[in-house]
Amino acid sequence: MTPQRRENFKRLLKPRHIAFIGGRYAIIAIHEARRRGFGGEMFAVNPTRSDLDGVPCVASIEELPVAPDAVYLAIPASDVVGAVRSLSDMGAGGVVCFSAGFKEAGNNQTEVDLIEATGNMALIGPNCYGVINYIDNSALWSFEHGGWSPGYGAAIITQSGMFSSDITMSQRSLPLAYMVSAGNQAVLGPEDLLEFFADDPAVRAIGLHLEGLQNIPKFEKAAIKALTKGKPVVVLKTGSSAIGSNLTVSHTGSLSGSAELYEALFQRVGIISVTNPSQLLETLKFLCVVGAPKGKQVVGFTCSGGGATMLADHAEKIDLIFPELKSTQEMELSALLPDIATVSNPLDYTTPIWGHAEMTYPVFAKAISAIKADTAVLVQDYPAAEIDSSKVYYINDAMAFARASKEQGLPAIICATLPENIDLETRELLITKSVAPMQGIHEALNAIRDSADWNQARSRILSEKPEYLLPSYPSSEQKVLSESDSKRWLKNYNFNVPHGKTVSPHKLGEAAIEVGYPVALKMISPRLVHKTEAGAVVLNLKDEEALKLAVEKMRIDVTAYDSDAASELFLVEAMSPNPVAELIINLRQDSQFGAALVLGSGGVLVELMADTATLLLPTSPADIIRALKSLRVRRLLEGFRGRPAVDIPKAAEEIYKLCIAYQDNDKTITEIEINPLFIYRDTVSAIDALIQVPVNK
């Protein structure tokens, strides 16, 4: 965002005056601005009406009395470019363009013309719902909206208009600062808005609903800025399925990209990635109200054995820790609890003292002070409005819990087992006490885990100071090097490959003796990318007779598979000893994300296990170690059932060395795939390798 456009976006977000241009939808937007509490001047432009909902109309933009700070535009797409150009010429601040019929409808040139006409203005859309400022009470919004703010909150940026509306209507008391429905993002996209909101002191967290990104490098820089500023970013990425991707393109014209590459980007810049709308809102609420905890240790309270079990069960699955009490602490707590209580963490403090703050407060205070936790959780499901005579007892315990947590400086949440079992009045009361009212046990515990991970990732990323992503290159026609040429390239860059020779059939015997039996035999042909399926590889040949028979059979099998693939060139390699584990390594270019590294369980396990991790380049040995340890094959690497353990840092260094070689040759090498990469205790070896290079035309 240029400095001038940034200033104009500030005008759009906090306008002194708004011009509404259009008819029916402009009337709705006027109503919503009033309902939000906007107290500035309003103008209306419509050549056939005298007023829009009481706002006097002028017939044209040129007749507006001032250059408006903000404009709501809802006119036919054919008239939009001219209107926007007129607004830019007169010095308007920014435009919310509700009008549709641009890139999302296949009218790419019209959207290009719109971008040019915008000049230095800030433009949201086209094909969007608009912008709501909950802090300063202004709205340029196309339909009825809800939402509230205690003076701080989340800035939410979505690429779906309906979902943005749904969020404003949600019954979750998420504190909101701003809502932006970005639509086609012709001028301002999520990366621009993320960078802007990272500077706003009223914004405690930023929520993103992404269908796709158009500028990955700019987004990366904006996300790092938010991380530096201590603003957690929570993203819900949709469009990962084949159908979802097609819908994304047709709906907003955004780019969907690969789900794995997006997740790699989010991890790289410390963004919390969630998988459903409820988790998005609950995580943002947790972060806005209490902030990110330092770690994953939790002290929990329920007035039900069932609730305690639910907490413990889900916490175990997601690596949250409920620290055990020491025997002396158990004795001290037992003295405060009824005889029927079992002292544990999570603690069921039982119904005999329920609702009596003079008895529950000492229990909360003692347990919180005894257990060195990072977050405190109390499970409470409030009664329905028509049967709430007991609500006072819930509130008594809630206030006692809030007091005890505050005294220990501990982030505190009160969580309803069922999301609907905590009413609006209670939610807003708890927020005034700096207690997060969470809705759903799983959502609450997931939010704790993810927020703690964000805190730790932030420290790590900022201390390691990673380089920005490598530039991406447009895709081009490629050709595959033979396995022998691929391995020669790897060997030139000091990457281990089996000892072997590429020879014609009459020199096979000599080559095998030189290499040393037992050997592996492979036919070399540009059409034999996958040799196993073609019968073009035979392993563990122990003598010359076995070698001759293998050659004869291989010719027959390959000819039957593909008559044009048969070749008179063979690779003879020394058989490699059995490894501790097999990996697949893939380095490739993506037109959006640049260079990427994929690590995973290799050999025959590739399709079976689907056990992979993706990193974007440049990476580091530390990143590769973390990726290796995230795989299920980690158990083999660390020494499974008495087998030798791998020196994982050394293996990571070898893989990192390959990444550097790939980066240094990114103009001449488009892809490297090694499968399997044999992993030994202190070395690695590329058993099969394929390298792709661009075709020179």
C-alpha positions as CSV (number, residue, x, y, z in Angstrom):
1,M,0.0,0.0,0.0
2,T,1.5,3.3,-1.1
3,P,1.7,6.1,1.6
4,Q,-1.0,8.1,-0.2
5,R,-3.3,5.1,-0.5
6,R,-2.7,4.3,3.1
7,E,-3.9,7.7,4.1
8,N,-6.9,7.3,1.9
9,F,-7.7,4.0,3.5
10,K,-7.7,5.7,6.8
11,R,-10.2,8.2,5.4
12,L,-12.3,5.3,4.2
13,L,-12.2,3.5,7.5
14,K,-12.9,6.6,9.6
15,P,-14.7,9.0,7.4
16,R,-16.0,12.5,8.1
17,H,-18.5,12.1,5.3
18,I,-19.8,9.3,3.1
19,A,-21.3,9.5,-0.4
20,F,-23.8,6.7,-1.2
21,I,-24.1,6.1,-5.0
22,G,-26.9,3.9,-6.3
23,G,-30.4,2.9,-5.5
24,R,-31.9,0.1,-3.4
25,Y,-28.6,-1.2,-2.0
26,A,-27.4,2.3,-1.3
27,I,-30.5,2.8,0.9
28,I,-29.7,-0.3,2.9
29,A,-26.1,1.0,3.3
30,I,-27.4,4.3,4.6
31,H,-29.6,2.5,7.1
32,E,-26.6,0.4,8.3
33,A,-24.3,3.4,8.7
34,R,-26.9,5.1,10.8
35,R,-27.5,1.9,12.8
36,R,-23.8,1.6,13.4
37,G,-23.9,5.1,14.9
38,F,-22.2,7.1,12.1
39,G,-22.5,10.8,13.0
40,G,-20.8,12.5,10.0
41,E,-22.2,14.0,6.8
42,M,-24.0,11.9,4.3
43,F,-24.5,12.6,0.6
44,A,-26.4,10.6,-2.1
45,V,-26.0,10.4,-5.8
46,N,-28.9,9.2,-8.0
47,P,-30.1,10.9,-11.2
48,T,-33.7,9.8,-10.9
49,R,-34.4,10.2,-7.1
50,S,-34.8,13.2,-4.9
51,D,-33.4,11.4,-1.9
52,L,-32.2,8.1,-0.6
53,D,-33.8,7.3,2.8
54,G,-34.0,11.0,3.6
55,V,-30.5,11.9,2.3
56,P,-31.0,14.5,-0.5
57,C,-29.7,13.3,-3.9
58,V,-27.5,15.1,-6.5
59,A,-27.7,13.9,-10.0
60,S,-24.0,13.3,-10.6
61,I,-20.7,12.7,-8.8
62,E,-19.4,16.1,-10.0
63,E,-22.2,17.8,-8.1
64,L,-21.1,16.5,-4.7
65,P,-20.3,19.4,-2.4
66,V,-16.9,18.0,-1.2
67,A,-14.6,15.1,-2.2
68,P,-16.0,12.5,0.2
69,D,-13.7,10.5,2.5
70,A,-15.7,7.4,1.8
71,V,-18.0,6.2,-1.0
72,Y,-20.4,3.3,-1.1
73,L,-20.9,2.3,-4.8
74,A,-23.7,0.0,-5.9
75,I,-24.4,0.7,-9.6
76,P,-24.3,-1.5,-12.7
77,A,-20.8,-2.8,-13.5
78,S,-20.8,-1.0,-16.9
79,D,-20.9,2.4,-15.1
80,V,-18.4,1.6,-12.3
81,V,-15.2,2.5,-14.1
82,G,-16.4,5.9,-15.1
83,A,-17.7,6.6,-11.6
84,V,-14.5,5.6,-9.9
85,R,-12.4,7.7,-12.3
86,S,-14.6,10.7,-11.5
87,L,-14.2,10.1,-7.7
88,S,-10.4,9.7,-8.1
89,D,-10.2,12.9,-10.1
90,M,-12.1,14.9,-7.4
91,G,-9.8,13.5,-4.6
92,A,-12.2,11.1,-2.8
93,G,-10.6,8.9,-0.1
94,G,-11.8,5.5,-0.8
95,V,-14.6,3.3,-2.3
96,V,-16.5,0.2,-1.2
97,C,-17.6,-1.3,-4.6
98,F,-20.5,-3.6,-4.0
99,S,-21.1,-3.9,-7.7
100,A,-20.4,-7.3,-9.3
101,G,-19.6,-8.4,-12.8
102,F,-15.8,-8.1,-13.0
103,K,-13.1,-10.8,-12.9
104,E,-15.3,-13.2,-11.0
105,A,-17.6,-13.2,-14.0
106,G,-14.8,-13.5,-16.5
107,N,-14.6,-9.7,-17.3
108,N,-10.9,-9.4,-16.6
109,Q,-10.3,-6.3,-18.8
110,T,-13.1,-4.4,-17.0
111,E,-11.3,-5.1,-13.7
112,V,-8.0,-4.0,-15.2
113,D,-9.7,-0.7,-16.2
114,L,-11.1,-0.3,-12.7
115,I,-7.7,-0.6,-11.2
116,E,-6.4,2.0,-13.5
117,A,-9.3,4.3,-12.8
118,T,-8.8,4.0,-9.0
119,G,-5.6,6.0,-9.0
120,N,-4.4,6.6,-5.4
121,M,-7.8,5.9,-3.8
122,A,-8.4,3.0,-1.5
123,L,-10.8,0.6,-3.1
124,I,-12.4,-2.4,-1.4
125,G,-14.0,-4.9,-3.9
126,P,-15.5,-5.1,-6.4
127,N,-18.1,-7.8,-5.5
128,C,-17.8,-7.2,-1.8
129,Y,-20.1,-6.5,1.2
130,G,-18.0,-3.6,2.5
131,V,-16.2,-2.3,5.6
132,I,-17.3,-1.9,9.3
133,N,-15.4,0.1,11.8
134,Y,-16.6,-1.0,15.3
135,I,-14.1,1.2,17.1
136,D,-15.3,4.5,15.6
137,N,-18.8,3.4,14.6
138,S,-18.8,3.8,10.9
139,A,-20.1,1.3,8.3
140,L,-20.2,1.0,4.5
141,W,-22.1,-2.3,4.5
142,S,-24.6,-3.9,2.1
143,F,-26.9,-5.8,4.4
144,E,-28.0,-5.8,8.1
145,H,-25.1,-6.5,10.3
146,G,-24.3,-7.3,14.0
147,G,-21.2,-7.5,16.1
148,W,-20.0,-5.4,19.0
149,S,-16.8,-4.0,20.5
150,P,-15.6,-3.2,24.0
151,G,-13.1,-0.7,22.6
152,Y,-10.8,-3.4,21.2
153,G,-11.0,-6.6,19.2
154,A,-10.2,-8.5,16.1
155,A,-9.8,-7.1,12.6
156,I,-11.4,-9.7,10.3
157,I,-10.7,-9.9,6.6
158,T,-12.7,-12.3,4.5
159,Q,-12.9,-13.1,0.8
160,S,-16.5,-14.2,1.1
161,G,-19.3,-11.6,1.6
162,M,-21.8,-14.0,3.1
163,F,-19.3,-15.4,5.6
164,S,-18.3,-11.9,6.7
165,S,-22.0,-11.3,7.4
166,D,-22.4,-14.6,9.2
167,I,-19.5,-13.6,11.5
168,T,-21.2,-10.3,12.4
169,M,-24.3,-12.2,13.3
170,S,-22.6,-15.0,15.4
171,Q,-23.7,-15.5,18.9
172,R,-20.2,-15.7,20.4
173,S,-19.5,-12.2,21.7
174,L,-16.2,-12.0,19.7
175,P,-14.8,-8.5,20.3
176,L,-14.6,-6.8,17.0
177,A,-12.5,-3.9,15.8
178,Y,-13.0,-4.0,12.0
179,M,-14.6,-6.2,9.4
180,V,-13.6,-6.1,5.8
181,S,-15.2,-8.1,3.0
182,A,-12.4,-8.0,0.4
183,G,-14.3,-9.4,-2.6
184,N,-12.1,-9.5,-5.8
185,Q,-9.3,-7.6,-4.1
186,A,-8.7,-5.6,-7.3
187,V,-6.8,-2.9,-5.5
188,L,-6.5,-3.9,-1.8
189,G,-6.0,-7.5,-0.9
190,P,-5.5,-9.4,2.4
191,E,-1.8,-8.7,2.4
192,D,-2.4,-4.9,2.3
193,L,-5.1,-5.0,5.0
194,L,-3.0,-7.3,7.2
195,E,-0.1,-4.9,7.0
196,F,-2.3,-1.9,7.9
197,F,-4.2,-3.5,10.8
198,A,-0.9,-4.7,12.4
199,D,-0.3,-1.0,13.3
200,D,-3.7,-0.4,14.9
201,P,-3.5,-0.4,18.8
202,A,-7.2,-1.4,19.0
203,V,-6.5,-4.6,17.1
204,R,-5.5,-7.4,19.4
205,A,-5.7,-10.2,16.8
206,I,-6.3,-10.5,13.1
207,G,-8.6,-13.1,11.5
208,L,-8.4,-14.1,7.9
209,H,-10.7,-16.2,5.8
210,L,-8.7,-16.9,2.6
211,E,-9.8,-18.5,-0.6
212,G,-6.5,-17.6,-2.2
213,L,-3.7,-15.0,-2.3
214,Q,-2.5,-13.0,-5.3
215,N,0.8,-11.8,-3.9
216,I,2.6,-14.3,-1.7
217,P,5.8,-12.2,-1.1
218,K,3.8,-9.2,0.0
219,F,1.6,-11.4,2.3
220,E,4.7,-12.9,3.9
221,K,6.2,-9.5,4.7
222,A,2.8,-8.3,6.2
223,A,2.6,-11.5,8.3
224,I,6.1,-11.0,9.6
225,K,5.2,-7.4,10.5
226,A,2.2,-8.6,12.5
227,L,4.3,-11.2,14.2
228,T,6.9,-8.5,15.1
229,K,4.1,-6.3,16.5
230,G,2.8,-9.1,18.6
231,K,-0.5,-9.3,16.7
232,P,-1.6,-13.0,16.3
233,V,-3.0,-13.9,13.0
234,V,-5.6,-16.7,12.7
235,V,-6.5,-18.0,9.2
236,L,-9.3,-20.2,7.9
237,K,-8.1,-21.3,4.4
238,T,-10.8,-22.8,2.2
239,G,-10.7,-24.1,-1.4
240,S,-8.3,-27.0,-0.7
241,S,-10.5,-29.6,-2.4
242,A,-10.8,-29.9,-6.2
243,I,-14.5,-28.7,-6.0
244,G,-13.7,-26.0,-3.5
245,S,-10.8,-24.7,-5.7
246,N,-13.1,-24.4,-8.7
247,L,-15.8,-22.6,-6.6
248,T,-13.1,-20.2,-5.3
249,V,-12.1,-19.3,-8.8
250,S,-15.6,-18.8,-10.0
251,H,-16.7,-16.8,-6.9
252,T,-14.0,-14.2,-6.4
253,G,-11.4,-14.8,-9.1
254,S,-8.8,-15.5,-6.4
255,L,-6.0,-18.0,-6.6
256,S,-6.4,-21.1,-4.5
257,G,-2.9,-22.7,-4.8
258,S,-1.9,-25.8,-3.0
259,A,-3.2,-26.5,0.5
260,E,0.2,-27.9,1.6
261,L,2.1,-24.8,0.3
262,Y,-0.3,-22.5,2.1
263,E,0.2,-24.4,5.3
264,A,3.9,-24.3,4.9
265,L,3.6,-20.5,4.4
266,F,1.5,-20.1,7.5
267,Q,4.0,-22.1,9.6
268,R,6.9,-20.1,8.2
269,V,5.4,-16.8,9.4
270,G,3.8,-17.9,12.6
271,I,0.1,-17.8,11.5
272,I,-2.4,-20.0,13.4
273,S,-4.3,-22.2,10.9
274,V,-7.7,-23.5,11.8
275,T,-10.1,-25.8,10.0
276,N,-13.6,-24.5,10.7
277,P,-15.4,-21.2,11.4
278,S,-16.2,-21.9,15.0
279,Q,-12.5,-22.5,15.8
280,L,-11.6,-19.3,13.9
281,L,-14.0,-17.2,16.1
282,E,-13.2,-18.9,19.4
283,T,-9.4,-18.7,18.9
284,L,-9.7,-15.0,18.0
285,K,-11.9,-14.4,21.1
286,F,-9.4,-16.1,23.4
287,L,-6.5,-14.0,22.0
288,C,-8.5,-10.8,22.1
289,V,-9.7,-11.2,25.7
290,V,-6.8,-12.9,27.5
291,G,-3.9,-13.0,25.1
292,A,-1.6,-15.9,24.2
293,P,-0.4,-18.1,27.1
294,K,3.3,-18.7,27.6
295,G,3.0,-22.5,27.5
296,K,0.7,-25.5,27.4
297,Q,0.2,-26.2,31.1
298,V,-3.4,-25.9,32.2
299,V,-5.2,-25.9,35.6
300,G,-8.8,-27.0,35.2
301,F,-12.0,-26.9,37.3
302,T,-15.4,-28.5,36.8
303,C,-18.4,-29.2,39.0
304,S,-18.8,-32.6,37.3
305,G,-16.6,-35.6,37.0
306,G,-17.8,-35.9,33.4
307,G,-16.6,-32.4,32.6
308,A,-13.2,-33.1,34.1
309,T,-12.8,-36.2,32.0
310,M,-13.7,-34.4,28.8
311,L,-11.0,-31.8,29.5
312,A,-8.4,-34.4,30.2
313,D,-9.3,-36.6,27.3
314,H,-9.1,-33.9,24.6
315,A,-6.0,-32.3,26.2
316,E,-4.1,-35.5,25.9
317,K,-4.9,-35.8,22.2
318,I,-3.6,-32.3,21.4
319,D,-0.6,-32.3,23.8
320,L,-1.9,-29.9,26.4
321,I,-0.7,-30.7,29.9
322,F,-2.7,-30.8,33.1
323,P,0.2,-31.0,35.7
324,E,-0.3,-33.4,38.5
325,L,-0.6,-32.1,42.1
326,K,2.1,-33.0,44.6
327,S,1.0,-35.0,47.7
328,T,1.3,-31.9,50.0
329,Q,-0.8,-29.9,47.6
330,E,-3.4,-32.6,47.5
331,M,-3.6,-32.5,51.3
332,E,-4.0,-28.8,51.4
333,L,-6.8,-28.9,48.8
334,S,-8.5,-31.8,50.5
335,A,-8.9,-29.7,53.6
336,L,-10.9,-27.2,51.5
337,L,-13.1,-29.7,49.6
338,P,-16.0,-32.0,50.7
339,D,-15.1,-35.6,51.5
340,I,-16.6,-36.9,48.3
341,A,-14.1,-34.9,46.2
342,T,-11.2,-36.5,44.5
343,V,-8.3,-34.1,44.3
344,S,-6.8,-34.0,40.8
345,N,-6.1,-31.7,37.9
346,P,-8.6,-31.1,36.3
347,L,-10.4,-30.8,39.6
348,D,-14.1,-31.6,40.2
349,Y,-14.9,-29.4,43.2
350,T,-18.3,-31.1,43.6
351,T,-21.8,-29.8,44.1
352,P,-21.8,-29.4,48.0
353,I,-19.8,-26.2,47.7
354,W,-21.0,-25.2,44.2
355,G,-22.2,-21.6,44.0
356,H,-20.8,-20.6,47.4
357,A,-18.0,-18.2,46.6
358,E,-16.7,-18.1,50.1
359,M,-15.9,-21.9,49.7
360,T,-15.0,-22.1,46.0
361,Y,-12.7,-19.0,45.9
362,P,-10.2,-20.6,48.4
363,V,-10.2,-23.8,46.3
364,F,-9.6,-21.9,43.0
365,A,-6.9,-19.7,44.6
366,K,-5.1,-22.7,46.3
367,A,-5.1,-24.8,43.1
368,I,-4.0,-22.0,40.8
369,S,-1.2,-21.0,43.1
370,A,-0.1,-24.6,43.7
371,I,-0.1,-25.7,40.0
372,K,2.3,-23.7,37.9
373,A,0.1,-23.5,34.9
374,D,-0.1,-21.1,31.9
375,T,-3.9,-21.0,31.6
376,A,-6.9,-21.6,34.0
377,V,-10.1,-23.2,32.7
378,L,-13.5,-23.4,34.5
379,V,-16.2,-25.5,32.8
380,Q,-19.7,-24.0,33.3
381,D,-22.9,-24.6,31.3
382,Y,-25.4,-21.9,32.2
383,P,-29.2,-22.5,32.5
384,A,-31.6,-21.4,29.8
385,A,-33.3,-18.0,30.2
386,E,-36.7,-19.4,31.3
387,I,-35.3,-21.7,34.0
388,D,-32.4,-19.6,35.3
389,S,-33.2,-19.3,39.0
390,S,-29.9,-21.0,39.7
391,K,-27.8,-18.7,37.5
392,V,-26.7,-16.7,40.5
393,Y,-24.7,-19.7,41.8
394,Y,-22.9,-20.0,38.4
395,I,-22.1,-16.3,38.5
396,N,-20.8,-16.7,42.1
397,D,-18.3,-19.3,41.1
398,A,-17.4,-17.5,37.9
399,M,-16.5,-14.3,39.8
400,A,-14.6,-16.3,42.4
401,F,-12.6,-18.0,39.6
402,A,-12.0,-14.7,37.8
403,R,-10.7,-13.1,41.0
404,A,-8.3,-16.1,41.8
405,S,-7.0,-16.1,38.2
406,K,-6.4,-12.4,38.2
407,E,-4.5,-12.5,41.4
408,Q,-2.1,-15.0,39.9
409,G,-1.9,-13.1,36.6
410,L,-3.1,-16.2,34.7
411,P,-5.1,-16.1,31.4
412,A,-8.6,-17.4,32.4
413,I,-11.4,-18.9,30.4
414,I,-14.9,-20.1,31.3
415,C,-15.9,-22.7,28.9
416,A,-19.4,-24.1,28.1
417,T,-19.4,-27.8,27.2
418,L,-22.1,-27.1,24.6
419,P,-21.5,-23.9,22.7
420,E,-25.1,-22.5,23.2
421,N,-25.0,-22.9,27.0
422,I,-23.6,-19.5,27.9
423,D,-25.9,-16.6,27.4
424,L,-25.1,-13.1,26.0
425,E,-25.3,-11.3,29.4
426,T,-22.9,-13.7,30.9
427,R,-20.5,-13.6,28.0
428,E,-20.2,-9.9,28.1
429,L,-19.9,-9.8,31.9
430,L,-17.0,-12.2,31.8
431,I,-15.3,-10.1,29.1
432,T,-15.5,-7.1,31.4
433,K,-13.6,-9.2,34.0
434,S,-11.0,-10.2,31.4
435,V,-12.2,-13.8,31.3
436,A,-12.7,-15.4,27.9
437,P,-16.2,-16.9,27.6
438,M,-15.4,-19.9,25.4
439,Q,-18.1,-22.0,23.7
440,G,-17.2,-25.7,23.3
441,I,-14.6,-27.7,25.2
442,H,-12.6,-28.8,22.1
443,E,-12.6,-25.3,20.7
444,A,-11.4,-23.8,24.0
445,L,-8.6,-26.3,24.4
446,N,-7.6,-26.0,20.8
447,A,-7.4,-22.3,21.2
448,I,-5.1,-22.6,24.2
449,R,-2.9,-25.0,22.4
450,D,-2.7,-23.0,19.2
451,S,-2.1,-19.7,21.0
452,A,0.7,-21.2,23.1
453,D,2.2,-22.6,19.9
454,W,2.0,-19.1,18.4
455,N,3.8,-17.5,21.3
456,Q,6.6,-20.1,21.1
457,A,6.8,-19.8,17.3
458,R,7.0,-16.0,17.5
459,S,10.0,-16.2,19.7
460,R,11.7,-18.7,17.5
461,I,11.0,-17.0,14.2
462,L,12.0,-13.6,15.4
463,S,15.2,-14.9,16.9
464,E,16.1,-17.0,13.8
465,K,15.3,-14.1,11.4
466,P,14.6,-16.3,8.4
467,E,15.2,-14.9,4.9
468,Y,12.2,-14.0,2.8
469,L,10.9,-16.4,0.2
470,L,12.8,-17.0,-3.1
471,P,11.3,-15.4,-6.2
472,S,9.0,-17.6,-8.2
473,Y,9.5,-18.3,-11.9
474,P,6.9,-18.9,-14.6
475,S,6.4,-22.5,-15.5
476,S,8.0,-23.7,-18.7
477,E,8.3,-26.9,-20.7
478,Q,10.6,-29.4,-19.0
479,K,12.5,-32.6,-19.7
480,V,13.6,-35.4,-17.4
481,L,17.2,-36.3,-17.1
482,S,18.1,-39.9,-17.0
483,E,18.7,-41.5,-13.6
484,S,22.4,-41.8,-14.4
485,D,22.6,-38.1,-15.4
486,S,20.6,-37.1,-12.4
487,K,22.9,-39.0,-10.0
488,R,25.9,-37.5,-11.8
489,W,24.6,-34.1,-11.0
490,L,24.0,-35.0,-7.3
491,K,27.5,-36.5,-7.0
492,N,29.0,-33.3,-8.5
493,Y,27.4,-31.4,-5.5
494,N,28.8,-33.9,-3.0
495,F,25.5,-35.7,-2.4
496,N,25.9,-39.5,-1.8
497,V,24.8,-41.9,-4.5
498,P,25.5,-45.6,-4.8
499,H,28.7,-46.5,-6.8
500,G,27.6,-47.4,-10.3
501,K,28.4,-47.3,-14.0
502,T,26.3,-46.6,-17.1
503,V,27.3,-49.0,-19.9
504,S,26.1,-50.8,-23.0
505,P,25.1,-54.5,-22.8
506,H,28.4,-56.0,-23.8
507,K,30.2,-54.1,-21.0
508,L,27.7,-55.1,-18.2
509,G,29.9,-57.9,-16.9
510,E,33.0,-55.7,-16.5
511,A,30.9,-53.0,-14.9
512,A,29.4,-55.4,-12.4
513,I,32.8,-56.7,-11.4
514,E,34.2,-53.2,-11.0
515,V,31.2,-52.1,-9.0
516,G,31.2,-55.4,-7.0
517,Y,28.4,-58.0,-6.7
518,P,25.6,-58.1,-5.6
519,V,24.4,-55.3,-8.0
520,A,21.2,-53.6,-9.1
521,L,20.4,-53.4,-12.8
522,K,18.4,-50.6,-14.3
523,M,17.5,-49.8,-17.9
524,I,18.1,-46.1,-18.9
525,S,15.6,-44.5,-21.2
526,P,13.9,-41.1,-21.3
527,R,10.6,-42.9,-21.4
528,L,11.3,-44.9,-18.2
529,V,10.6,-42.4,-15.5
530,H,8.9,-45.1,-13.3
531,K,11.1,-48.2,-13.8
532,T,9.4,-50.6,-11.4
533,E,6.1,-50.6,-13.2
534,A,7.9,-51.3,-16.5
535,G,10.1,-54.1,-15.2
536,A,13.2,-51.9,-15.8
537,V,14.9,-52.6,-12.5
538,V,16.2,-55.8,-10.9
539,L,17.9,-55.9,-7.5
540,N,20.4,-58.1,-5.7
541,L,22.0,-59.8,-8.7
542,K,24.7,-62.0,-7.2
543,D,26.7,-63.2,-10.3
544,E,27.2,-62.8,-14.1
545,E,24.7,-65.5,-15.0
546,A,22.0,-63.8,-13.0
547,L,22.9,-60.5,-14.6
548,K,22.5,-62.0,-18.2
549,L,19.2,-63.5,-17.4
550,A,18.0,-60.2,-15.9
551,V,19.0,-58.3,-19.0
552,E,17.0,-60.7,-21.3
553,K,13.9,-60.6,-19.2
554,M,14.1,-56.8,-18.8
555,R,14.2,-56.3,-22.6
556,I,11.0,-58.4,-22.9
557,D,9.2,-56.7,-20.0
558,V,10.0,-53.2,-21.0
559,T,9.1,-53.9,-24.7
560,A,5.7,-55.2,-23.5
561,Y,5.2,-52.1,-21.3
562,D,6.3,-49.6,-24.0
563,S,8.0,-50.7,-27.2
564,D,9.5,-47.2,-27.6
565,A,11.0,-47.3,-24.1
566,A,13.4,-50.2,-24.6
567,S,17.0,-49.1,-24.6
568,E,20.5,-50.5,-24.9
569,L,21.9,-48.5,-22.1
570,F,22.0,-49.8,-18.5
571,L,23.0,-48.6,-15.1
572,V,24.8,-51.1,-12.9
573,E,25.0,-50.1,-9.2
574,A,26.3,-51.7,-6.0
575,M,23.5,-52.8,-3.8
576,S,23.1,-50.5,-0.8
577,P,22.8,-51.9,2.7
578,N,19.4,-51.8,4.4
579,P,18.8,-48.3,5.8
580,V,17.3,-47.3,9.1
581,A,14.5,-45.5,7.2
582,E,13.5,-44.4,3.6
583,L,12.5,-40.9,2.7
584,I,11.2,-39.1,-0.3
585,I,12.8,-35.7,-1.1
586,N,11.3,-33.4,-3.6
587,L,12.5,-29.9,-4.6
588,R,10.4,-28.0,-7.1
589,Q,9.3,-24.6,-8.3
590,D,5.8,-23.2,-7.8
591,S,4.6,-20.2,-9.8
592,Q,3.1,-18.6,-6.7
593,F,5.2,-19.7,-3.7
594,G,8.7,-20.1,-5.4
595,A,10.9,-23.1,-4.4
596,A,9.5,-25.7,-2.0
597,L,10.9,-28.8,-0.3
598,V,8.7,-31.8,0.4
599,L,10.0,-34.5,2.9
600,G,8.2,-37.7,3.6
601,S,8.1,-41.4,4.2
602,G,9.7,-42.8,1.0
603,G,9.9,-46.0,-1.0
604,V,6.7,-48.1,-1.2
605,L,5.3,-46.0,1.7
606,V,4.8,-42.8,-0.3
607,E,1.2,-43.4,-1.4
608,L,0.4,-45.7,1.4
609,M,1.4,-43.4,4.3
610,A,0.9,-39.9,2.7
611,D,3.3,-38.9,5.5
612,T,4.9,-35.6,4.3
613,A,5.9,-32.2,5.4
614,T,6.4,-29.1,3.2
615,L,8.8,-26.3,3.7
616,L,9.3,-23.2,1.5
617,L,12.8,-22.0,0.6
618,P,15.1,-20.7,1.7
619,T,15.0,-23.0,4.7
620,S,17.4,-24.0,7.5
621,P,18.8,-27.2,9.1
622,A,16.7,-26.3,12.2
623,D,13.5,-26.1,10.0
624,I,14.4,-29.5,8.4
625,I,14.9,-31.1,11.7
626,R,11.5,-29.9,12.9
627,A,10.0,-31.2,9.7
628,L,11.6,-34.6,10.0
629,K,10.4,-34.9,13.6
630,S,6.8,-34.0,12.5
631,L,6.7,-37.2,10.3
632,R,5.3,-40.5,11.4
633,V,8.5,-42.1,10.2
634,R,10.2,-40.1,13.1
635,R,9.8,-43.2,15.2
636,L,12.2,-45.1,12.9
637,L,14.6,-42.2,12.8
638,E,14.8,-42.1,16.6
639,G,15.4,-45.8,16.9
640,F,12.3,-48.0,16.9
641,R,12.3,-51.2,19.0
642,G,16.0,-51.3,19.6
643,R,17.0,-50.4,16.0
644,P,19.8,-47.9,15.7
645,A,18.8,-44.2,15.8
646,V,19.7,-41.7,13.1
647,D,21.8,-38.7,13.7
648,I,18.8,-36.4,12.7
649,P,20.8,-33.2,12.6
650,K,23.4,-34.8,10.3
651,A,20.7,-36.1,8.0
652,A,19.1,-32.6,8.0
653,E,22.4,-31.0,7.1
654,E,22.7,-33.3,4.0
655,I,19.1,-32.4,2.9
656,Y,19.9,-28.7,3.5
657,K,23.1,-29.1,1.4
658,L,20.8,-30.3,-1.4
659,C,18.5,-27.4,-1.0
660,I,21.4,-25.0,-1.3
661,A,22.6,-26.7,-4.5
662,Y,19.0,-26.5,-5.9
663,Q,18.8,-22.8,-5.0
664,D,22.2,-22.1,-6.7
665,N,20.9,-23.7,-9.9
666,D,17.3,-22.5,-9.9
667,K,17.5,-21.3,-13.5
668,T,18.7,-24.6,-14.8
669,I,17.1,-27.2,-12.5
670,T,13.3,-27.1,-12.1
671,E,12.8,-30.2,-10.0
672,I,14.7,-32.8,-8.0
673,E,13.1,-35.9,-6.7
674,I,14.9,-38.6,-4.7
675,N,12.8,-41.7,-3.8
676,P,14.0,-43.5,-1.9
677,L,16.6,-41.6,0.0
678,F,18.2,-44.2,2.3
679,I,18.8,-42.8,5.8
680,Y,21.6,-44.4,7.8
681,R,22.9,-43.7,11.3
682,D,25.2,-40.9,10.1
683,T,24.8,-40.6,6.3
684,V,22.3,-40.7,3.5
685,S,22.3,-42.0,0.0
686,A,20.1,-41.3,-3.1
687,I,19.0,-44.7,-4.3
688,D,16.8,-43.4,-7.1
689,A,16.8,-39.8,-8.4
690,L,15.1,-37.8,-11.2
691,I,16.0,-34.3,-12.1
692,Q,13.9,-32.1,-14.4
693,V,15.4,-29.2,-16.4
694,P,13.8,-26.5,-18.6
695,V,13.7,-27.2,-22.3
696,N,15.8,-24.6,-24.2
697,K,13.9,-23.3,-27.2
